[in-house]
Amino acid sequence: MNDIFALPTGPLADASLALVRKTESAPIADHSIRSFLFARLLAEQEGCLNDAAYDENLLFAACVMHDLGLGTLAAGQARFEVEGADLAASVLTEHGIAAADVDRVWEAIALHSSLGIADRRGLLTYLTHKGVFSDGGVFTDLGAAMLQQVYATYPRPADDRSVSDAIVEHASRSRAAAPPYSIAAELLRRRQAGE
């Protein structure tokens, strides 16, 4: 891979990134871009780039749009993961993406926060999940040097709480947005308890 920081281009990639930048805060949009870079690096490290199931355009769409449910288009009437998946599915459908691929991206986004499930639902969902949580510091498979290269290009502010704050804000909109035992419900509970 010549430039690990070169983002995909084309109608779908451009529309996905433009929507994210328009509807999400800058720190969350940058988190989404870093998630893609980590996912692509993991795919390269694990030898998946030539796998028939690997599609960089779908991976970019899934990673970049995985937090649309935390942006201004989300109604707060369902889990942020599901609202984001629904919004992303609309973008893909508008760009003529095949229904089976729309469903793959929907699943990758809807399950991106599901530890123990996402890594068993196919390559796209696995890489999306690993990319997102690599940026969160949960997975460090890439090593410190590679992580630092990504953070040098797309910095993450120290003690950044933008994602957790947005999840709590979304969760506080309705009971359906924070169902019991979800990440949203747990973050909301902690915030209300002053933890």
Protein Blocks (a to p, Z undefined) as FASTA:
>chain_A
ZZlmbccedjklmmmmmmmmmmmcfklmmmmmmmmmmmmmmmmmnopmmgmklcfklmmm
mmmmmmmmmmmklgolacfklmmmmmmmmmmmmnopafklmmmmmmmmmmmmmghklmmn
ojklmmmmmmmmmmnomacklojklmmmmmmmmccdehiaklmmmmmmmmmmpmklmggh
iaklmmmmmmmnoZZ
